[in-house]
Amino acid sequence: MEEEREEEQEEQPKKKKGKMLVLLVLVVVFLAAAAGGYFFFMKKGNTASRQTPEEETADKTVLVPFEPFILNLMEHGRFLKFSMQLELVSEKYREMVESKVPLIRDAIITLVSSKSVESLSSPEGKMQLKDEIILRANQAVGRDVIVGVYFTEFVMQ
């Protein structure tokens, strides 16, 4: 019996040492992963902030104004007058978009003249119109360079 007790007492420290070793390995792996993640994100953040002034201005969006539109709506005798500006992803696309203004205006005229007063009266209808204008204008340009539409005037009669 004494021999059995001695064997049990010897196994208990071995079990404790095994558990401590596993715990220590887990802590080291966790700390290594945390440190690696920290350095990865810090390095990534620093490269983005090291842009030259030319790169910063190239990444800024630009607005292209359009002359006012005066259009017949789908209902007889109903009109819409609106002015807008298109937001481009970068200044470098301004010339390309300005060269396509007649195509963009045609696409917008075709789109808006097919709308009803009810569909344009609600805020949701105006947001949908903006999304459709972005889609049609990008199709007219041939690239996805237009990211926003801003109405500067919007009057229905």
PyMOL commands that set and color helices and strands:
alter all, ss='L'
color gray80, all
select helices_A, chain A and resi 2-49+53-59+91-99+101-112+117-121+123-141
alter helices_A, ss='H'
color red, helices_A
select strands_A, chain A and resi 62-65+69-72+79-88+146-156
alter strands_A, ss='S'
color yellow, strands_A
deselect
rebuild
show_as cartoon
